[in-house]
Amino acid sequence: MSSFRANRQHWNSISRAYQAEHDPQIGASPRLWGMYAIPDARLHALGEVAGRRVLELGCGAGQWSRSLAAEGAIVVGLDLSDAQLAAAASAMGAARFPLVQAAAEQIPFAPGSFDLVFCDHGGLSWAPPQLAVPEAARVLRRGGRLVFNATSPWFEVCYDSGSDRVTAGLRQDYFGLGAIAEDHGATSYQLTYGGCIRLLRGAGLVIDDLIEPRPGPGMRNGYARTDPPDWASRWPAEMLWIARKE
Ligand SMILES: C[S@@+](CC[C@H](N)C(=O)[O-])C[C@H]1O[C@@H](n2cnc3c(N)ncnc32)[C@H](O)[C@@H]1O
């Protein structure tokens, strides 16, 4: 739980600016994945949710949860940050859903409570995955699915801190990936491909798919500069895992 407090502090202090900058992209239409806002209608990652019990782990301002609630899902939005949850509460639409303040490291629900646990650069990127993945698996029912999108190791390894952009060169050690220092003493977490497979399988999950979202030409990265600009149409910027509890 060592990054818990600093991460909450970090997200509380950046929430207003983050939403001002990114909400127009994240919330532009329902079900948009990741840095390039790729529609789920193209990736088919989440599937039908009407009537399903769904937990968004690190819901931020709730753009995803809001869409799924409107589709008839029984959604809970969980987040660590008071400010992010306040943004979610004030943006809630007609289809209302509960918001819970908690950490992905310690999910306050009984085993088997959900049919689907998911996030988009949420709790599985901002909590130690060795803690958060088993927790997500615990609250899934048998046959339930864990779907999460996170930055790819390619993107992180090619990130050049000097120019603050993702490049076409290898800048960091793949085997050194793990905890990443963020502003305000916060920490995010980057898994390797092998590390992720071992973690999911170790938590009793079967991997059904690894989608590598690929933006079309001209689709803009709303979060990071890349060199070349079409970087993510050549290399995978994100990894979207789909796993199921046995
Ligand atoms: C990049 S946002 C993701 C939310 C939304 N999908 C988006 O793109 O804005 C990361 C979210 O994770 C939350 N978060 C950070 N650490 C967390 C933790 N340990 N447990 C749960 N949520 C956490 C932050 O408060 C933030 O709202």
The ligand as a Gaussian input file, in Angstrom:
#p B3LYP/6-31G(d) Opt

LIG

0 1
 C       -5.769000       8.015000     -15.874000
 S       -7.120000       7.994000     -14.749000
 C       -8.149000       6.739000     -15.418000
 C       -9.596000       7.103000     -15.348000
 C      -10.245000       7.293000     -16.708000
 N      -10.327000       6.041000     -17.427000
 C       -9.463000       8.311000     -17.471000
 O       -8.903000       7.960000     -18.523000
 O       -9.394000       9.458000     -17.041000
 C       -6.420000       7.102000     -13.353000
 C       -7.400000       7.027000     -12.186000
 O       -6.924000       6.032000     -11.272000
 C       -7.171000       6.498000      -9.959000
 N       -6.267000       5.791000      -9.049000
 C       -4.973000       6.062000      -8.789000
 N       -4.481000       5.184000      -7.926000
 C       -5.500000       4.326000      -7.620000
 C       -5.618000       3.190000      -6.769000
 N       -4.577000       2.761000      -6.068000
 N       -6.818000       2.575000      -6.694000
 C       -7.880000       3.022000      -7.410000
 N       -7.824000       4.087000      -8.243000
 C       -6.647000       4.733000      -8.344000
 C       -6.922000       7.990000     -10.041000
 O       -7.504000       8.687000      -8.965000
 C       -7.508000       8.308000     -11.405000
 O       -8.850000       8.723000     -11.282000

